[in-house]
């Protein structure tokens, strides 16, 4: 049996899980509730991109994530210091 939650319970559950507030809209005579995943931090996104393509240029990372090249440089520097990636980090920066 599926337990149906009230809107208050849905909002509270999202808040407890530190998720963004859900969006509730009326559609076609019914109600649609949209739950959102938490936003990924840029560092996590960069790690994912590098793991998928270890030779990805920094310029491509800035395009994909829509962040500045300086932000990418800082994150790559942190990764190199922590050595938290098991892949070889050789990102090329263009000015």
RASULWO-V447495 format. One record per residue. N is the residue number from 0. RES is the residue in three letters. PSI is psi as a letter, one per 40 degrees, with the letter a starting at -180 (NA if undefined). BURIAL is I if it has 24 or more other C-alpha atoms within 12 Angstrom, else O. D_CENTER is the distance of its C-alpha to the mean C-alpha in Angstrom with 2 decimals. Layout:
n	res	psi	burial	d_center
N	RES	PSI	BURIAL	D_CENTER
N	RES	PSI	BURIAL	D_CENTER
This chain:
n	res	psi	burial	d_center
0	UNK	h	O	33.21
1	UNK	h	O	29.99
2	UNK	h	O	29.66
3	UNK	h	O	28.87
4	UNK	i	O	27.10
5	UNK	i	O	28.07
6	UNK	d	O	25.72
7	UNK	d	O	26.24
8	UNK	d	O	25.27
9	UNK	d	I	22.07
10	UNK	d	O	21.15
11	UNK	d	O	22.26
12	UNK	d	O	20.34
13	UNK	d	O	17.04
14	UNK	d	O	18.12
15	UNK	d	O	19.17
16	UNK	e	O	15.92
17	UNK	f	O	14.15
18	UNK	i	O	12.38
19	UNK	i	O	12.64
20	UNK	h	O	16.20
21	UNK	i	O	17.10
22	UNK	h	O	18.75
23	UNK	h	O	22.32
24	UNK	i	O	24.31
25	UNK	h	O	27.76
26	UNK	h	O	28.04
27	UNK	f	O	31.28
28	UNK	e	O	33.09
29	UNK	a	O	30.44
30	UNK	h	O	27.28
31	UNK	h	O	23.71
32	UNK	h	O	21.05
33	UNK	h	O	17.41
34	UNK	i	O	14.96
35	UNK	i	O	11.31
36	UNK	i	O	8.56
37	UNK	i	O	7.06
38	UNK	h	O	4.36
39	UNK	i	O	2.02
40	UNK	i	O	5.13
41	UNK	d	O	6.70
42	UNK	d	I	8.79
43	UNK	d	O	6.78
44	UNK	d	O	5.88
45	UNK	d	I	9.56
46	UNK	d	I	10.84
47	UNK	d	O	9.77
48	UNK	d	I	11.39
49	UNK	d	I	14.34
50	UNK	d	O	14.93
51	UNK	d	O	15.14
52	UNK	g	O	17.37
53	UNK	e	O	18.90
54	UNK	e	O	20.87
55	UNK	h	I	18.24
56	UNK	i	I	19.53
57	UNK	d	I	17.72
58	UNK	d	I	18.67
59	UNK	d	O	16.70
60	UNK	d	I	13.50
61	UNK	d	I	14.26
62	UNK	d	O	14.96
63	UNK	d	O	11.92
64	UNK	e	O	9.44
65	UNK	f	O	12.22
66	UNK	i	O	12.76
67	UNK	i	O	16.21
68	UNK	d	I	17.84
69	UNK	d	O	18.73
70	UNK	d	O	15.17
71	UNK	d	I	14.68
72	UNK	d	I	18.12
73	UNK	d	O	17.43
74	UNK	d	I	14.43
75	UNK	d	I	16.57
76	UNK	d	O	19.47
77	UNK	d	O	17.85
78	UNK	d	I	17.01
79	UNK	d	O	20.60
80	UNK	d	O	22.08
81	UNK	e	O	20.41
82	UNK	f	O	20.93
83	UNK	e	O	17.95
84	UNK	i	I	17.60
85	UNK	e	O	20.32
86	UNK	i	O	20.30
87	UNK	h	O	22.26
88	UNK	h	I	20.33
89	UNK	g	O	22.37
90	UNK	h	I	20.37
91	UNK	h	O	22.78
92	UNK	h	O	22.57
93	UNK	h	O	24.54
94	UNK	NA	O	25.94
